[in-house]
Amino acid sequence: MSEFFHMGGYAFYVWMSYGIALVVLLGNLLSPILLKKRLLRELARREQRSRRP
């Protein structure tokens, strides 16, 4: 098991690339969700503003 995690001396680069890929994938997943929430709040605020006399 130790040899698997050591990966022949390249463990740092391999695990770092896995980590960076995970961060990028999570960013690609969360970015549109957060953008949608922000846009919906902005539209609701504009609609309330337009309803004021």
Secondary structure, 3 states (H helix, E strand, C coil): CHHHHHHHHCHHHHHHHHHHHHHHHHHHHHHHHHHHHHHHHHHHHHHHHHHCC
